[in-house]
Amino acid sequence: MDTLLIILAVLCVITGVLGSILPVLPGPPISYVGLLLVHWAGYGEFSTSFLLTWLIITAAVTVIDYLIPPYLTRLTGGSKEAARWSLAGMLVGIFVFPPVGMIGGMFLGALLGELYSHRAENRDVWKALKVAFGSLVGFILGTGIKLVSAGFMFYYVIAALV
């Protein structure tokens, strides 16, 4: 049984790191499950406060990841359409040319969404570029914090097994 838990834990932390990059998978929560599995197998004798701390970090990172891109899109003057089109562009980009297409699709989606939202007004390409860049920075920051947290949990699981 312990062997099964360890195999699942390693698969969880590997999937968690990949999920930090791919928006389809919730990376940090999956990594946290791997941390719990190692603990339950008896290899990682983590304290309750350690596990609770990582639970809070995982929850915070997951929430922040959803809040940063639209916040930075809006902070740079973006419209709701820019945020929606950014998400749509990212999802299309995943299937067209992953992972570069995901980033490019998000940028292009925010750009087109901002231009579309001002279709009756004077279209300001420079403002739309600024909004698209804000969306890109938000995505990179969100991905970065997910990757760091999943990476630390990966380290703790591997260190517990070695």
GIFENQUI-V117336 format. One record per helix or strand. SS is the DSSP state (H for helix, E for strand). FROM is the first residue (numbers start at 1). TO is the last residue. If there is no record, write none. Layout:
<<SS:FROM:TO> <SS:FROM:TO>>
//
This chain:
<<H:2:21> <H:27:41> <H:48:75> <H:80:97> <H:100:117> <H:125:161>>
//
